[in-house]
Amino acid sequence: MKKAKLKNNLEKHQKPVVENEFSIKKLLVTIVILVLVFAIFYFITTLVIKPTVEEQNDEVNTEADSSKIIFNHLLDRKEKEYYVLATMKSKYLDQINYDTLYNKYISDYSNSEDSLKVYRVDLDDSLNKKYVGEDLKIGKSLNDIELNDEVLFKIKDGKIEHYYVGNTEILDALSEL
């Protein structure tokens, strides 16, 4: 009698095998749903976002043959001698598009035989804002520089050899290169 009671108690407390199979099915269905959701998001991003990025890359590639850098790297480029053009489009929104003129002169200059590398710095970029101020100050180190206008720097051996301030001076300098 005790054995029969024990057997009945054991049978009551044991979970049926069917429940385990059901939970495995639920797990597999959940995994399949998650994979489908991720696949849908992947295809949406590749169809929608990728063309937008490619359009932006096309715009960047149409600029003159120059490299964009941040102002912190003004003096530490690998070349011994080069130019850096620091521009701020926000200052000249209502005037002539000087950037187009710069690109033309830089492109023409870059096609010449003994041309130096020309780098570009966007002073409107938040990474370069600490170098923009009310006054023009150009010292020997980066910490001594404050710009209030567009500037073309000629760098030689990691030092500022010469600089041109303002659109007129820059365009004149670029046309003589």
N, C-alpha and C positions, 0 to 999 in steps of 0.2 A: 504494500500500500504506500509506503514511504517513497518507493521508487517511482510509482505511478504519479504521485504528487510532485516529486522533483522533476519528472519528465514533463508534466503539464506546465510547471512554472518556467522551465527552460524554454519551452516552445512559445510561451507568452512573451518572454523577454527578448527573444531572438527576432531581428529584423528580417523581413523577407528579402530574398535575393532580387526580386523585382524592383524594389526601391533603389538599390544600387545601380541597376541597369538604367533606370529612369534618370537618376542624377547624372550619369555619364552622358546620356543623350542630351540633357539640358546643357551640360558643359560644352559638348561638341557644337550644339546649335549656337550657343553664345560666342564661341570662338569663330565660327563661320560668319556670324553677323558682324563681329568686330573686324574681321579681315575684309569683308565687303565694304564696310564704312570707310576704312583706311584706303581701300582701292578707289572708292568714289572720290574722296578728298584728293588723292594723288592725281587722278585724271583731271579733276577740276583745276588744280593748281598748275598742271603742265599745259593745259589748254588755255587758261585765262592769264596766268601770271607770266609764263615764259615768253609769250609774244610781247608783252609790255617791256620786259627786261631787254629783249632783243632790239626793240625800237629805241630804248635809251642807249644801248651800246652803239647803234647806228649813228645816233646824234653825236656821241663822244668821238667816234671814228671820223666824222666829217670835219673835226677841228684840225687846226694846223698840226704839223708833225712835231708835237712837243709832249712832254710828260707832266702830269699834275703832281705836285708835291705839297706837303704842308710846310708852313713857314719855318717850323723848327728845324727843317732839313735844308735851309737856305745855304749853309756853309759846309755841309758834309756830304756832298755828292762825290762820286768816284772819279769824275773827270777833273783834270788839273785846272781847266779853264772852261767857263760856261756862263750862260745868261739865265737870269730868273726874272720873269715878268709877273709882278704882283698886281692883280686887278681887282676892282670893286665895282661890279655892275650896278649895285644899288645907288651909287652916287650919281650915275649918269643915265638914269632911266628915261629922262625926258629929252635927252640930247641924241646926238649921232651914236650909232652903235659902233663904238670904238673897237669892240671885241672882233668884229668882222674885219676891220682894217688891220688890227694886230695879226690876226690869223693869216691874212694875205701876205703881209710882209714877212712873217715868220716862215711861212711855207716857201716863199721865194728864196729867202735866205738859206733855209735848210737844204734846198736843192743845189746850192752852190757847193763847189768842191771842198774848200777848207772851212766849212761852217762849224761853229761851236754848237753844242747841245743847248737847246732853249727849254727851260722848265717853266711851268705855270703855277702860280699860287692864287687861289681864290680867297681874297680877304673877307668875302661875305660868309665863308664857311665858318661854322662855330669853332672849329679847331684853331682858326687863325685870328679870332676876334681879340685876343689879348694883345696883339700887335697893332691894333687900330685905335687911334685916339684923336684928340683935338689938334695936336701939333705934329709937325714933322721933326722927328729926331732920328738921326742915323749915326750910331756909334760903332765901335769896333766889335762889340759882341751882340748877340741876339737880344740880351736883356736891355741893351741901350737903344733899341729900335722901337719907334712909334711912328706909324704911318697915318696920314690923313688924306692921301691921294694915291693914285696908281704910280708904281715905280718899276723901272727896269734896272736891275742890278747886273753889273759885270763882276763875276767872282773869279779870282785867280789865287791858287794855292790856299784855298779855304778862307780868304779874306775878301772883303768888298773893295774892289779896285776902283770902281766908278759907279755912279748911279744917275739915272735920269728921272725927274719927277714931273708928273703931269702928262696929259695926252699929247700936247704939242711936242714937248721934248722927246717923249718916247717914240712918237711917229717919225720925228726927224732922225733919231738914232737908229731906228729899225730900217729906215730907207737908206741909210749910209752903210749898213752892214753888208 
